[in-house]
Amino acid sequence: MTPALKPKCNLTPDPGTGGLKGPAGSQTTVQIKDPTGTAVFQTIDYGGTNLGMGVSSVTFTIDAGSKDLTYTYAGPVAGDPITMEDPCGTVLDSFNADPGNPFGRNPVVGSSGGA
């Protein structure tokens, strides 16, 4: 029997910076959600590296220092609430859908001392 994979939940909101933080070298997963279940990241990049296109979740390794997690999204109805979460249910960012401005940016700080 194969053991269940542990969710990769290594990012937390950083109220001091308005960004996200986590332990450098650890993997983390982010997913986009909306009430209709249609939201996807049209593109999502971390530190300038593309992580995926047309996906609802991605997993990446947190680098040391500060790098931006940038994305465009599609799918939700204008004004609908959107959340970016980890698989454990931690809301990392929330906003209302704006098809005229479907862009997001979250600085991610990876620290060697942990989150």
NUMARNU-679276 format. One record per atom (N, C-alpha, C, CB): residue number from 1; residue in one letter; atom name; y, z, x. Coordinates in steps of 0.001 Angstrom, whole numbers, plus 500000, padded with zeros to 6 digits. Glycine has a CB too. Layout:
<recs>
[rec NUM,A,CA,[Y,Z,X]],
...
</recs>
This chain:
<recs>
[rec 1,M,N,[498823,500000,500843]],
[rec 1,M,CA,[500000,500000,500000]],
[rec 1,M,C,[501242,500000,500890]],
[rec 1,M,CB,[499997,501220,499040]],
[rec 2,T,N,[502171,499106,500618]],
[rec 2,T,CA,[503392,498993,501404]],
[rec 2,T,C,[504406,500013,500922]],
[rec 2,T,CB,[503973,497569,501320]],
[rec 3,P,N,[504989,500804,501840]],
[rec 3,P,CA,[505997,501771,501403]],
[rec 3,P,C,[507251,501063,500908]],
[rec 3,P,CB,[506352,502731,502546]],
[rec 4,A,N,[507922,501684,499948]],
[rec 4,A,CA,[509158,501122,499412]],
[rec 4,A,C,[510228,501113,500498]],
[rec 4,A,CB,[509641,501924,498177]],
[rec 5,L,N,[511005,500046,500532]],
[rec 5,L,CA,[512092,499964,501496]],
[rec 5,L,C,[513239,500865,501058]],
[rec 5,L,CB,[512574,498510,501655]],
[rec 6,K,N,[513776,501600,502007]],
[rec 6,K,CA,[514903,502467,501712]],
[rec 6,K,C,[516162,501616,501569]],
[rec 6,K,CB,[515080,503541,502816]],
[rec 7,P,N,[516959,501841,500506]],
[rec 7,P,CA,[518204,501080,500362]],
[rec 7,P,C,[519107,501294,501576]],
[rec 7,P,CB,[518943,501488,499067]],
[rec 8,K,N,[519855,500262,501907]],
[rec 8,K,CA,[520759,500316,503048]],
[rec 8,K,C,[522156,500701,502551]],
[rec 8,K,CB,[520788,498947,503806]],
[rec 9,C,N,[522416,501994,502513]],
[rec 9,C,CA,[523661,502541,501961]],
[rec 9,C,C,[524399,503306,503054]],
[rec 9,C,CB,[523374,503467,500737]],
[rec 10,N,N,[525071,502590,503945]],
[rec 10,N,CA,[525714,503237,505082]],
[rec 10,N,C,[527221,503107,505117]],
[rec 10,N,CB,[525164,502690,506326]],
[rec 11,L,N,[527825,502579,504058]],
[rec 11,L,CA,[529280,502511,503981]],
[rec 11,L,C,[529796,503514,502958]],
[rec 11,L,CB,[529742,501086,503621]],
[rec 12,T,N,[530959,504059,503242]],
[rec 12,T,CA,[531637,504926,502282]],
[rec 12,T,C,[533112,504556,502268]],
[rec 12,T,CB,[531438,506439,502636]],
[rec 13,P,N,[533778,504763,501133]],
[rec 13,P,CA,[535221,504534,501097]],
[rec 13,P,C,[535932,505507,502038]],
[rec 13,P,CB,[535762,504684,499656]],
[rec 14,D,N,[536989,505041,502674]],
[rec 14,D,CA,[537808,505873,503559]],
[rec 14,D,C,[539185,506008,502926]],
[rec 14,D,CB,[537905,505261,505008]],
[rec 15,P,N,[539423,507103,502174]],
[rec 15,P,CA,[540699,507266,501478]],
[rec 15,P,C,[541904,507249,502422]],
[rec 15,P,CB,[540690,508559,500700]],
[rec 16,G,N,[541696,507631,503670]],
[rec 16,G,CA,[542801,507660,504626]],
[rec 16,G,C,[543332,506281,504973]],
[rec 16,G,CB,[542368,508349,505879]],
[rec 17,T,N,[542436,505280,504990]],
[rec 17,T,CA,[542849,503924,505360]],
[rec 17,T,C,[542808,502948,504190]],
[rec 17,T,CB,[541970,503410,506469]],
[rec 18,G,N,[542129,503335,503109]],
[rec 18,G,CA,[541944,502412,501996]],
[rec 18,G,C,[540828,501413,502260]],
[rec 18,G,CB,[543232,501675,501713]],
[rec 19,G,N,[540165,501543,503400]],
[rec 19,G,CA,[539068,500651,503760]],
[rec 19,G,C,[537734,501333,503596]],
[rec 19,G,CB,[539225,500161,505183]],
[rec 20,L,N,[536787,500944,504431]],
[rec 20,L,CA,[535434,501475,504393]],
[rec 20,L,C,[535063,501948,505787]],
[rec 20,L,CB,[534423,500413,503876]],
[rec 21,K,N,[534084,502870,505865]],
[rec 21,K,CA,[533633,503349,507169]],
[rec 21,K,C,[532131,503563,507138]],
[rec 21,K,CB,[534359,504655,507565]],
[rec 22,G,N,[531533,503514,508337]],
[rec 22,G,CA,[530108,503723,508456]],
[rec 22,G,C,[529705,503819,509908]],
[rec 22,G,CB,[529347,502612,507769]],
[rec 23,P,N,[528474,504253,510162]],
[rec 23,P,CA,[527998,504391,511538]],
[rec 23,P,C,[527715,503025,512174]],
[rec 23,P,CB,[526734,505259,511574]],
[rec 24,A,N,[528326,502778,513326]],
[rec 24,A,CA,[528105,501525,514044]],
[rec 24,A,C,[526625,501362,514372]],
[rec 24,A,CB,[528949,501479,515334]],
[rec 25,G,N,[526136,500138,514259]],
[rec 25,G,CA,[524750,499830,514564]],
[rec 25,G,C,[523808,499965,513382]],
[rec 25,G,CB,[524283,500704,515656]],
[rec 26,S,N,[524289,500503,512270]],
[rec 26,S,CA,[523416,500664,511098]],
[rec 26,S,C,[523585,499479,510151]],
[rec 26,S,CB,[523725,501993,510357]],
[rec 27,Q,N,[522518,499162,509432]],
[rec 27,Q,CA,[522586,498103,508443]],
[rec 27,Q,C,[523081,498675,507124]],
[rec 27,Q,CB,[521213,497425,508267]],
[rec 28,T,N,[523798,497836,506375]],
[rec 28,T,CA,[524285,498240,505070]],
[rec 28,T,C,[524234,497042,504134]],
[rec 28,T,CB,[525719,498813,505163]],
[rec 29,T,N,[524165,497312,502861]],
[rec 29,T,CA,[524147,496262,501843]],
[rec 29,T,C,[525316,496478,500903]],
[rec 29,T,CB,[522802,496252,501060]],
[rec 30,V,N,[525990,495393,500528]],
[rec 30,V,CA,[527034,495435,499507]],
[rec 30,V,C,[526674,494419,498429]],
[rec 30,V,CB,[528452,495137,500118]],
[rec 31,Q,N,[527018,494761,497204]],
[rec 31,Q,CA,[526750,493874,496075]],
[rec 31,Q,C,[527964,493859,495159]],
[rec 31,Q,CB,[525478,494320,495299]],
[rec 32,I,N,[528156,492752,494456]],
[rec 32,I,CA,[529271,492616,493534]],
[rec 32,I,C,[528713,492677,492112]],
[rec 32,I,CB,[530060,491282,493783]],
[rec 33,K,N,[529412,493404,491239]],
[rec 33,K,CA,[528932,493589,489865]],
[rec 33,K,C,[530083,493447,488887]],
[rec 33,K,CB,[528255,494965,489698]],
[rec 34,D,N,[529761,492930,487696]],
[rec 34,D,CA,[530707,492863,486591]],
[rec 34,D,C,[529921,493060,485298]],
[rec 34,D,CB,[531491,491501,486585]],
[rec 35,P,N,[530621,493311,484167]],
[rec 35,P,CA,[529909,493606,482922]],
[rec 35,P,C,[528981,492486,482433]],
[rec 35,P,CB,[530903,493908,481855]],
[rec 36,T,N,[529311,491235,482761]],
[rec 36,T,CA,[528486,490123,482274]],
[rec 36,T,C,[527329,489797,483214]],
[rec 36,T,CB,[529344,488887,482083]],
[rec 37,G,N,[527341,490351,484416]],
[rec 37,G,CA,[526286,490085,485384]],
[rec 37,G,C,[526375,488716,486029]],
[rec 37,G,CB,[524967,490229,484730]],
[rec 38,T,N,[527559,488095,485952]],
[rec 38,T,CA,[527710,486739,486493]],
[rec 38,T,C,[528469,486686,487814]],
[rec 38,T,CB,[528410,485875,485491]],
[rec 39,A,N,[529029,487794,488263]],
[rec 39,A,CA,[529841,487779,489480]],
[rec 39,A,C,[528991,487463,490708]],
[rec 39,A,CB,[530549,489125,489665]],
[rec 40,V,N,[529528,486607,491564]],
[rec 40,V,CA,[528905,486297,492854]],
[rec 40,V,C,[529997,486215,493910]],
[rec 40,V,CB,[528090,484961,492788]],
[rec 41,F,N,[529596,486474,495141]],
[rec 41,F,CA,[530475,486192,496259]],
[rec 41,F,C,[530389,484690,496502]],
[rec 41,F,CB,[530083,487026,497546]],
[rec 42,Q,N,[531480,483951,496279]],
[rec 42,Q,CA,[531454,482521,496616]],
[rec 42,Q,C,[531277,482381,498118]],
[rec 42,Q,CB,[532759,481797,496140]],
[rec 43,T,N,[532007,483184,498859]],
[rec 43,T,CA,[531835,483316,500306]],
[rec 43,T,C,[532049,484778,500652]],
[rec 43,T,CB,[532829,482386,501104]],
[rec 44,I,N,[531390,485256,501675]],
[rec 44,I,CA,[531628,486612,502171]],
[rec 44,I,C,[531419,486590,503682]],
[rec 44,I,CB,[530675,487664,501473]],
[rec 45,D,N,[532426,487084,504400]],
[rec 45,D,CA,[532433,487089,505862]],
[rec 45,D,C,[532674,488505,506369]],
[rec 45,D,CB,[533512,486123,506413]],
[rec 46,Y,N,[532099,488808,507516]],
[rec 46,Y,CA,[532339,490086,508189]],
[rec 46,Y,C,[532723,489781,509632]],
[rec 46,Y,CB,[531073,491028,508120]],
[rec 47,G,N,[533945,490156,509988]],
[rec 47,G,CA,[534424,489901,511341]],
[rec 47,G,C,[534443,488426,511688]],
[rec 47,G,CB,[533573,490635,512331]],
[rec 48,G,N,[534657,487565,510682]],
[rec 48,G,CA,[534710,486131,510908]],
[rec 48,G,C,[533364,485430,510855]],
[rec 48,G,CB,[535332,485871,512210]],
[rec 49,T,N,[532280,486166,510655]],
[rec 49,T,CA,[530941,485580,510558]],
[rec 49,T,C,[530525,485493,509098]],
[rec 49,T,CB,[529912,486409,511366]],
[rec 50,N,N,[530134,484286,508661]],
[rec 50,N,CA,[529724,484103,507277]],
[rec 50,N,C,[528415,484836,507014]],
[rec 50,N,CB,[529580,482611,506949]],
[rec 51,L,N,[528391,485626,505931]],
[rec 51,L,CA,[527193,486371,505537]],
[rec 51,L,C,[526450,485709,504391]],
[rec 51,L,CB,[527564,487781,505148]],
[rec 52,G,N,[527128,484841,503652]],
[rec 52,G,CA,[526465,484191,502531]],
[rec 52,G,C,[527438,483455,501638]],
[rec 52,G,CB,[525706,485199,501724]],
[rec 53,M,N,[526880,482589,500798]],
[rec 53,M,CA,[527664,481826,499830]],
[rec 53,M,C,[526892,481796,498514]],
[rec 53,M,CB,[527959,480372,500348]],
[rec 54,G,N,[527594,482093,497404]],
[rec 54,G,CA,[526954,482056,496097]],
[rec 54,G,C,[525914,483139,495899]],
[rec 54,G,CB,[526324,480731,495887]],
[rec 55,V,N,[526127,484311,496517]],
[rec 55,V,CA,[525161,485414,496437]],
[rec 55,V,C,[525809,486629,495786]],
[rec 55,V,CB,[524624,485780,497844]],
[rec 56,S,N,[524986,487493,495215]],
[rec 56,S,CA,[525516,488714,494603]],
[rec 56,S,C,[525401,489920,495531]],
[rec 56,S,CB,[524791,489001,493299]],
[rec 57,S,N,[524628,489795,496631]],
[rec 57,S,CA,[524546,490898,497595]],
[rec 57,S,C,[524261,490351,498986]],
[rec 57,S,CB,[523452,491914,497181]],
[rec 58,V,N,[524683,491116,499991]],
[rec 58,V,CA,[524426,490770,501391]],
[rec 58,V,C,[524131,492038,502172]],
[rec 58,V,CB,[525632,490012,502014]],
[rec 59,T,N,[523390,491890,503260]],
[rec 59,T,CA,[523107,492991,504173]],
[rec 59,T,C,[523605,492581,505552]],
[rec 59,T,CB,[521576,493347,504197]],
[rec 60,F,N,[524274,493510,506231]],
[rec 60,F,CA,[524785,493228,507569]],
[rec 60,F,C,[524784,494495,508402]],
[rec 60,F,CB,[526201,492632,507500]],
[rec 61,T,N,[524938,494332,509714]],
[rec 61,T,CA,[525000,495455,510642]],
[rec 61,T,C,[526459,495805,510908]],
[rec 61,T,CB,[524261,495123,511967]],
[rec 62,I,N,[526783,497080,510772]],
[rec 62,I,CA,[528152,497551,511000]],
[rec 62,I,C,[528425,497562,512505]],
[rec 62,I,CB,[528372,498977,510381]],
[rec 63,D,N,[529476,496866,512909]],
[rec 63,D,CA,[529870,496829,514316]],
[rec 63,D,C,[530796,497990,514645]],
[rec 63,D,CB,[530554,495497,514651]],
[rec 64,A,N,[530846,498369,515916]],
[rec 64,A,CA,[531797,499389,516368]],
[rec 64,A,C,[533209,498840,516245]],
[rec 64,A,CB,[531502,499825,517834]],
[rec 65,G,N,[534149,499711,515956]],
[rec 65,G,CA,[535547,499305,515815]],
[rec 65,G,C,[535845,498848,514407]],
[rec 65,G,CB,[535884,498199,516798]],
[rec 66,S,N,[536947,498135,514251]],
[rec 66,S,CA,[537399,497700,512932]],
[rec 66,S,C,[537271,496186,512790]],
[rec 66,S,CB,[538852,498135,512692]],
[rec 67,K,N,[536599,495757,511726]],
[rec 67,K,CA,[536483,494344,511384]],
[rec 67,K,C,[536662,494217,509879]],
[rec 67,K,CB,[535106,493747,511846]],
[rec 68,D,N,[537210,493083,509456]],
[rec 68,D,CA,[537431,492872,508033]],
[rec 68,D,C,[536210,492275,507346]],
[rec 68,D,CB,[538628,491973,507822]],
[rec 69,L,N,[535928,492785,506147]],
[rec 69,L,CA,[534962,492206,505230]],
[rec 69,L,C,[535811,491439,504221]],
[rec 69,L,CB,[534023,493312,504538]],
[rec 70,T,N,[535748,490111,504241]],
[rec 70,T,CA,[536565,489290,503355]],
[rec 70,T,C,[535662,488470,502451]],
[rec 70,T,CB,[537509,488370,504163]],
[rec 71,Y,N,[536146,488204,501240]],
[rec 71,Y,CA,[535313,487464,500296]],
[rec 71,Y,C,[536154,486783,499230]],
[rec 71,Y,CB,[534301,488392,499644]],
[rec 72,T,N,[535561,485774,498624]],
[rec 72,T,CA,[536052,485196,497386]],
[rec 72,T,C,[534928,485386,496372]],
[rec 72,T,CB,[536461,483664,497554]],
[rec 73,Y,N,[535295,485506,495116]],
[rec 73,Y,CA,[534295,485742,494086]],
[rec 73,Y,C,[534480,484769,492932]],
[rec 73,Y,CB,[534369,487187,493584]],
[rec 74,A,N,[533443,484632,492120]],
[rec 74,A,CA,[533480,483775,490944]],
[rec 74,A,C,[532583,484369,489871]],
[rec 74,A,CB,[533044,482328,491291]],
[rec 75,G,N,[532824,483932,488630]],
[rec 75,G,CA,[531921,484283,487545]],
[rec 75,G,C,[532510,485123,486435]],
[rec 75,G,CB,[530787,484984,488090]],
[rec 76,P,N,[533208,486198,486763]],
[rec 76,P,CA,[533641,487085,485687]],
[rec 76,P,C,[534798,486509,484863]],
[rec 76,P,CB,[534048,488418,486264]],
[rec 77,V,N,[534940,487054,483666]],
[rec 77,V,CA,[536030,486703,482765]],
[rec 77,V,C,[537309,487381,483269]],
[rec 77,V,CB,[535706,487128,481290]],
[rec 78,A,N,[538432,486680,483166]],
[rec 78,A,CA,[539715,487237,483602]],
[rec 78,A,C,[539927,488617,482989]],
[rec 78,A,CB,[540879,486294,483217]],
[rec 79,G,N,[540301,489570,483826]],
[rec 79,G,CA,[540569,490931,483386]],
[rec 79,G,C,[539371,491854,483388]],
[rec 79,G,CB,[541130,490898,482040]],
[rec 80,D,N,[538154,491298,483480]],
[rec 80,D,CA,[536955,492150,483512]],
[rec 80,D,C,[536944,493018,484766]],
[rec 80,D,CB,[535674,491288,483454]],
[rec 81,P,N,[536431,494239,484658]],
[rec 81,P,CA,[536322,495086,485841]],
[rec 81,P,C,[535207,494579,486757]],
[rec 81,P,CB,[536062,496552,485434]],
[rec 82,I,N,[535496,494591,488052]],
[rec 82,I,CA,[534517,494202,489069]],
[rec 82,I,C,[534390,495360,490039]],
[rec 82,I,CB,[534935,492878,489812]],
[rec 83,T,N,[533171,495628,490474]],
[rec 83,T,CA,[532968,496627,491515]],
[rec 83,T,C,[532182,496004,492658]],
[rec 83,T,CB,[532236,497874,490957]],
[rec 84,M,N,[532484,496464,493857]],
[rec 84,M,CA,[531660,496177,495014]],
[rec 84,M,C,[530986,497507,495317]],
[rec 84,M,CB,[532504,495604,496258]],
[rec 85,E,N,[529652,497505,495318]],
[rec 85,E,CA,[528878,498745,495442]],
[rec 85,E,C,[527804,498592,496509]],
[rec 85,E,CB,[528237,499128,494091]],
[rec 86,D,N,[527234,499732,496889]],
[rec 86,D,CA,[526018,499692,497685]],
[rec 86,D,C,[524841,499876,496720]],
[rec 86,D,CB,[526027,500800,498816]],
[rec 87,P,N,[523600,499661,497162]],
[rec 87,P,CA,[522457,499777,496248]],
[rec 87,P,C,[522207,501191,495739]],
[rec 87,P,CB,[521225,499285,496929]],
[rec 88,C,N,[522855,502179,496349]],
[rec 88,C,CA,[522698,503565,495906]],
[rec 88,C,C,[523687,503918,494803]],
[rec 88,C,CB,[522875,504517,497082]],
[rec 89,G,N,[524567,502967,494437]],
[rec 89,G,CA,[525518,503194,493351]],
[rec 89,G,C,[526888,503659,493777]],
[rec 89,G,CB,[524966,504174,492426]],
[rec 90,T,N,[527143,503784,495082]],
[rec 90,T,CA,[528470,504175,495558]],
[rec 90,T,C,[529424,503001,495376]],
[rec 90,T,CB,[528424,504627,497051]],
[rec 91,V,N,[530513,503230,494627]],
[rec 91,V,CA,[531522,502192,494438]],
[rec 91,V,C,[532384,502139,495696]],
[rec 91,V,CB,[532397,502465,493160]],
[rec 92,L,N,[532374,500986,496360]],
[rec 92,L,CA,[533125,500800,497595]],
[rec 92,L,C,[534505,500217,497330]],
[rec 92,L,CB,[532356,499899,498545]],
[rec 93,D,N,[534648,499472,496233]],
[rec 93,D,CA,[535926,498891,495842]],
[rec 93,D,C,[535824,498533,494366]],
[rec 93,D,CB,[536290,497631,496720]],
[rec 94,S,N,[536951,498553,493666]],
[rec 94,S,CA,[536961,498139,492266]],
[rec 94,S,C,[538301,497474,491962]],
[rec 94,S,CB,[536710,499354,491315]],
[rec 95,F,N,[538260,496490,491081]],
[rec 95,F,CA,[539459,495739,490723]],
[rec 95,F,C,[539161,494956,489455]],
[rec 95,F,CB,[539908,494788,491883]],
[rec 96,N,N,[540183,494350,488869]],
[rec 96,N,CA,[539997,493512,487692]],
[rec 96,N,C,[539967,492050,488120]],
[rec 96,N,CB,[541118,493759,486649]],
[rec 97,A,N,[539091,491268,487487]],
[rec 97,A,CA,[538937,489859,487826]],
[rec 97,A,C,[540239,489108,487610]],
[rec 97,A,CB,[537819,489226,486999]],
[rec 98,D,N,[540613,488309,488582]],
[rec 98,D,CA,[541801,487462,488507]],
[rec 98,D,C,[541412,486087,489050]],
[rec 98,D,CB,[543013,488082,489316]],
[rec 99,P,N,[540997,485164,488163]],
[rec 99,P,CA,[540572,483847,488631]],
[rec 99,P,C,[541641,483098,489421]],
[rec 99,P,CB,[540154,483016,487463]],
[rec 100,G,N,[542905,483450,489246]],
[rec 100,G,CA,[543981,482824,489999]],
[rec 100,G,C,[544111,483373,491410]],
[rec 100,G,CB,[545276,483000,489273]],
[rec 101,N,N,[543463,484507,491680]],
[rec 101,N,CA,[543525,485146,493001]],
[rec 101,N,C,[542189,485834,493281]],
[rec 101,N,CB,[544708,486175,493076]],
[rec 102,P,N,[541117,485046,493466]],
[rec 102,P,CA,[539777,485635,493606]],
[rec 102,P,C,[539420,486032,495042]],
[rec 102,P,CB,[538747,484664,493096]],
[rec 103,F,N,[540313,486752,495687]],
[rec 103,F,CA,[540113,487113,497092]],
[rec 103,F,C,[540044,488623,497261]],
[rec 103,F,CB,[541238,486539,497958]],
[rec 104,G,N,[539271,489077,498213]],
[rec 104,G,CA,[539202,490498,498539]],
[rec 104,G,C,[539108,490691,500038]],
[rec 104,G,CB,[538010,491158,497844]],
[rec 105,R,N,[539611,491839,500506]],
[rec 105,R,CA,[539543,492179,501924]],
[rec 105,R,C,[539405,493677,502042]],
[rec 105,R,CB,[540793,491673,502696]],
[rec 106,N,N,[538403,494131,502805]],
[rec 106,N,CA,[538203,495540,503070]],
[rec 106,N,C,[537990,495720,504570]],
[rec 106,N,CB,[537000,496101,502256]],
[rec 107,P,N,[538882,496452,505243]],
[rec 107,P,CA,[538605,496778,506643]],
[rec 107,P,C,[537390,497702,506706]],
[rec 107,P,CB,[539846,497443,507322]],
[rec 108,V,N,[536493,497446,507659]],
[rec 108,V,CA,[535310,498273,507868]],
[rec 108,V,C,[535404,498854,509270]],
[rec 108,V,CB,[533982,497451,507675]],
[rec 109,V,N,[535385,500181,509369]],
[rec 109,V,CA,[535446,500845,510661]],
[rec 109,V,C,[534067,501418,510975]],
[rec 109,V,CB,[536535,501962,510672]],
[rec 110,G,N,[533471,500912,512045]],
[rec 110,G,CA,[532189,501430,512524]],
[rec 110,G,C,[532430,502407,513649]],
[rec 110,G,CB,[531263,500288,512990]],
[rec 111,S,N,[531894,503606,513500]],
[rec 111,S,CA,[532105,504638,514515]],
[rec 111,S,C,[530782,505081,515110]],
[rec 111,S,CB,[532843,505840,513919]],
[rec 112,S,N,[530790,505392,516388]],
[rec 112,S,CA,[529580,505835,517057]],
[rec 112,S,C,[529223,507265,516686]],
[rec 112,S,CB,[529740,505715,518553]],
[rec 113,G,N,[530184,507989,516126]],
[rec 113,G,CA,[529944,509371,515706]],
[rec 113,G,C,[529457,509470,514282]],
[rec 113,G,CB,[531193,510181,515858]],
[rec 114,G,N,[529143,508342,513638]],
[rec 114,G,CA,[528697,508367,512242]],
[rec 114,G,C,[529849,508124,511313]],
[rec 114,G,CB,[528032,509692,511906]],
[rec 115,A,N,[529543,508111,510013]],
[rec 115,A,CA,[530549,507811,508986]],
[rec 115,A,C,[531476,508971,508778]],
[rec 115,A,CB,[529888,507445,507673]],
</recs>
